[in-house]
């Protein structure tokens, strides 16, 4: 398995993230979209779609995110792709679990998510995880792409306050004690993959376009990670994917 390139390793060490362009094509992204749309349709008809968890879009209506899908075949296959595991193993080691998955529908008019660090939501030991963010549709300035703050992977988890906007999305919080002036937008084409450290500060902006911005995100952690949270997160689902460098079926 081929892991990080020399350039990606340097970029990771310096900024805490990198983008691999053209990571997959439509033959991978379209089945993901089709599966989640079918899942949401079943839920709307009253079917039990557990363990998937569908979060409605509060501000603009519709669906915001679909959590806990990485046991479904199309997503389980992706997290076990050799090229995915090679990237994450280069960063976290040869024993890995995937613990969080979310398909994101940013519908027209939806709010963006404020500045935050994913590690705020992950009270784990060890406290650095890796997120992989796969663009299902194009991510642009108009439809609310991600923005990242390079180098913040070396910082501790900052204080987060609740998102104060009317109709803010459930669970949204915000960092307000940091200079964000050096932030960079991450413009992505379908099939591009953003890999980022869980301490990296990032946000998305509002979707001011007429189209949905769709993305699929997985989070990985070293096997044996301890959750120090006071209660179990309803969106986490720990699944082994790599042991001693070998994929777990």
C-alpha positions in Angstrom: 0.0 0.0 0.0 1.2 3.5 -0.9 0.8 6.0 1.9 1.7 9.7 2.0 3.9 11.2 -0.6 6.9 13.3 0.5 5.0 16.5 -0.3 1.9 15.4 1.6 4.0 14.5 4.7 5.7 17.9 4.6 2.3 19.6 4.2 0.8 17.6 7.0 3.7 18.4 9.4 3.4 22.1 8.6 -0.3 22.7 8.3 -2.1 19.6 9.7 -4.0 18.8 6.4 -3.6 18.1 2.7 -5.8 17.5 -0.3 -5.3 14.6 -2.6 -6.9 15.6 -5.9 -8.9 13.1 -8.0 -8.7 10.5 -5.3 -11.7 8.6 -6.7 -14.2 9.0 -9.6 -17.9 9.0 -10.0 -18.1 5.3 -9.8 -17.3 5.6 -6.1 -19.1 8.9 -5.2 -22.4 8.3 -7.0 -23.2 5.0 -5.2 -22.6 6.7 -1.8 -25.1 9.5 -2.8 -27.6 7.0 -4.1 -27.4 4.9 -1.0 -28.0 7.8 1.4 -30.8 9.2 -0.7 -32.5 5.8 -0.6 -31.9 5.6 3.2 -33.5 9.0 3.8 -36.5 8.1 1.6 -37.0 5.0 3.7 -36.8 7.0 6.9 -39.4 9.4 5.6 -41.7 6.5 4.9 -41.4 5.5 8.5 -38.9 2.6 8.2 -36.4 2.0 10.9 -33.0 2.8 9.4 -30.8 2.2 12.5 -27.9 2.3 13.2 -28.0 5.3 10.8 -29.0 8.5 12.5 -30.6 11.3 10.4 -30.2 14.9 11.5 -32.7 17.4 10.0 -31.6 20.8 8.7 -33.0 23.3 11.2 -32.6 26.6 9.4 -33.4 25.7 5.7 -35.4 22.5 6.0 -34.6 19.0 4.7 -31.8 16.8 5.8 -28.5 18.1 7.2 -26.4 15.0 8.0 -26.7 11.2 8.1 -24.5 9.7 10.7 -23.4 6.1 11.4 -23.3 4.7 7.9 -19.9 3.1 7.8 -21.3 -0.4 8.4 -23.4 -0.1 5.1 -21.6 -1.9 2.3 -20.7 1.0 0.0 -19.2 3.0 2.9 -17.6 -0.1 4.6 -15.8 -0.8 1.3 -14.5 2.7 1.1 -12.9 2.8 4.6 -11.1 -0.5 3.8 -9.8 0.6 0.4 -6.0 0.0 0.5 -5.2 3.6 -0.5 -7.4 5.0 2.3 -5.9 2.7 4.9 -2.4 3.5 3.7 -2.9 7.2 4.2 -4.4 6.9 7.6 -1.9 4.3 8.8 1.0 6.5 7.8 -0.5 9.1 10.3 -1.9 6.9 13.1 -0.2 3.5 12.9 -1.1 0.0 11.7 -4.0 -0.6 14.1 -7.0 1.5 13.3 -10.7 1.9 14.1 -13.2 4.1 12.2 -15.6 5.5 14.8 -17.6 8.2 13.0 -19.2 8.7 9.6 -21.4 11.4 8.4 -22.9 12.2 5.0 -23.4 15.9 4.7 -26.2 17.5 2.7 -25.7 21.3 2.8 -29.0 22.4 1.1 -29.4 25.8 -0.4 -29.8 28.4 2.4 -28.2 26.2 5.1 -25.9 27.8 7.6 -22.3 26.9 7.6 -20.7 25.4 10.7 -18.7 27.9 12.8 -15.0 27.7 13.6 -14.3 24.6 15.6 -11.9 21.7 16.3 -13.2 18.2 15.9 -11.3 17.1 19.0 -13.7 19.3 21.0 -16.3 16.6 20.2 -13.8 13.7 20.7 -12.7 13.6 24.4 -10.3 10.7 23.6 -6.9 9.4 24.7 -4.9 9.7 22.5 -6.4 13.0 21.5 -5.4 13.3 17.8 -7.6 11.6 15.2 -7.7 11.8 11.4 -10.6 12.9 9.4 -11.0 12.1 5.7 -13.5 14.4 3.8 -14.5 13.2 0.4 -16.2 15.7 -1.9 -19.3 14.1 -3.5 -20.2 17.4 -5.2 -18.1 20.4 -6.0 -17.2 22.6 -3.0 -17.1 26.3 -3.8 -17.1 29.7 -2.1 -20.8 30.0 -3.1 -22.1 26.7 -1.8 -20.2 26.8 1.5 -16.8 25.1 1.2 -14.6 24.4 4.1 -12.1 26.9 5.4 -9.1 25.8 7.4 -6.5 27.5 9.6 -3.1 26.1 8.8 -0.9 25.1 11.7 -3.5 24.8 14.3 -3.0 21.0 14.6 -0.2 21.9 17.1 -2.5 23.8 19.3 -4.6 22.5 22.3 -8.4 22.3 22.1 -9.7 25.8 22.5 -12.7 26.9 24.5 -15.9 26.6 22.4 -19.2 28.5 23.0 -22.6 27.6 21.6 -23.5 28.9 18.2 -25.8 31.9 18.9 -27.4 32.2 15.5 -31.2 31.8 15.4 -32.1 28.3 14.2 -28.5 27.1 14.5 -27.9 23.4 13.9 -28.0 21.1 16.9 -24.5 20.7 18.4 -22.9 23.6 16.7 -20.3 25.4 18.7 -17.8 28.1 18.0 -14.2 29.2 18.8 -14.1 32.9 19.6 -10.7 33.4 21.2 -8.4 33.0 18.1 -7.3 35.1 15.2 -8.6 33.5 12.0 -7.2 36.0 9.5 -4.8 33.5 7.9 -7.6 31.0 7.0 -7.7 29.4 3.6 -10.7 28.1 1.6 -10.5 24.5 0.4 -12.1 24.4 -3.0 -12.7 20.8 -4.1 -14.0 18.9 -7.1 -16.0 15.7 -6.8 -13.7 12.9 -5.8 -11.1 15.1 -4.1 -10.1 14.0 -0.6 -9.2 16.3 2.3 -7.2 14.7 5.1 -7.0 16.6 8.3 -5.9 16.4 12.0 -8.7 16.7 14.5 -7.0 19.7 16.2 -7.1 21.7 12.9 -9.5 24.7 13.2 -12.0 24.7 10.4 -15.4 26.0 9.4 -17.8 26.1 6.5 -19.8 29.0 5.2 -23.5 29.3 4.3 -24.7 27.8 1.1 -25.7 30.8 -1.0 -26.1 28.8 -4.2 -29.1 27.0 -5.7 -27.5 23.5 -5.3 -26.8 21.0 -2.6 -23.1 20.7 -1.5 -22.6 17.0 -0.6 -19.7 15.4 1.2 -18.8 12.2 3.0 -16.6 12.3 6.1 -15.0 9.5 8.1 -13.0 9.8 11.3 -10.3 7.3 12.3 -8.5 6.7 15.6 -5.8 4.3 16.8 -7.2 1.0 18.1 -7.5 1.0 21.9 -8.5 4.7 22.0 -10.2 5.5 25.3 -13.4 7.7 25.3 -13.2 10.0 28.4 -16.6 11.5 27.8 -19.2 11.5 30.6 -21.7 9.7 28.3 -21.5 7.7 25.1 -21.9 9.8 22.0 -25.0 8.8 20.0 -23.1 9.3 16.7 -20.0 7.3 17.4 -19.8 3.6 16.3 -16.4 2.0 16.8 -15.5 -0.5 14.0 -12.0 -2.1 13.5 -10.6 -1.6 10.0 -6.9 -2.4 10.3 -4.9 -4.7 12.6 -1.1 -5.2 12.3 -1.3 -3.5 9.0 -3.9 -5.9 7.6 -7.5 -4.9 6.7 -10.2 -6.2 9.0 -13.2 -7.7 7.1 
